[in-house]
């Protein structure tokens, strides 16, 4: 037997309704904020992520599925959605269209990480990217969208952490202070962070190594270095979030693991799903579009991990209602009855009513058992008596109530 590759999962027929519920909710909420869907390819030229996500990030350094295709091009399976969306925005001239462009997507992502609960090698994201506006009101709106989505899928026990990591200018000053501080403790840093210190000191702040974490705990905080403009921007985000009744905590430790971020960054974190508690992460990325060859167009967005949402719902006992099951299951006995079942089943399907009938030549008892297993709402029994008087016996499975219905009336019967 061949099993799935490590870090991947099948979504089985009995569970797919949960995914559909999350996806439909995501689409509905995104649309109420004016977003439209984008679908970008599963793979991109590797350069998109090198330039977008950043060469010193863990994602680019250790986690990408990169290969040369048969034409010798370096290709990477997307490890996240933002860089591809930004590339598509430039590539298709959307940056010259109506701005802000409000985009949402549902996509699979690939990261070669050590699998554990809530951390997979292929996982799925619902993402939002709003491109073209730099006002803090769109930052607040994007965070509100994430918060609304989480509420609508039934999640209440998450904490929103927000921070500002400033613009290019204030980052320069902060970087200097950080280098000064880290250089004093360089011997304690892990080998990778020693390298990061020279190339991209901000990345040291999200190292998972315990020794590095001890040192970064007392490092200078970016919020003490942001310029007046960035500070005013961050204050406005907070003011609007309060107006929208979205509770949050300011946490100077949120720096995010991707290089494209500027100013507002945020995460929704749960205590109920173990070590991988971040269900949603996002922020502003004002330099990304220009990095990918476009104009100086700002952007902000987030992505939610769908597997983590499902895990959180399960761990907190939130049930997703199962809809779209079989309404009527026809249980025929004999050849004539089977033909009638086939005919009536087809009529109901044409009306959009989910119906089915026996394909296995089972006896009546086994047919009822099967109907029960698939969760059919009604069983329509057709035997020789029923054929003789032109009616079927309709049994409601929930309470066992039975009624006779003329074959010709079934299509108009209240079900
Ligand atoms: P990210 O924080 O790398 O951000 O990922 C976003 C979410 O994807 C995480 O909060 C988590 O729920 C889920 N996730 C990440 N890695 C895994 C994994 N290995 N297994 C399962 N779930 C995972 C981004 O990807 C940015 N593109 C978000 C963004 C959009 N920022 C601005 N716009």
Boltz pocket constraint, residues with backbone or C-beta under 6 A from the ligand:
constraints:
  - pocket:
      binder: B
      contacts: [[A, 79], [A, 80], [A, 81], [A, 82], [A, 83], [A, 111], [A, 113], [A, 118], [A, 119], [A, 120], [A, 121], [A, 122], [A, 123], [A, 124], [A, 125], [A, 127], [A, 128], [A, 129], [A, 258], [A, 278], [A, 279], [A, 280], [A, 281], [A, 282], [A, 283], [A, 284], [A, 300], [A, 301], [A, 302], [A, 303], [A, 304], [A, 305], [A, 306], [A, 307], [A, 308]]
      max_distance: 6.0
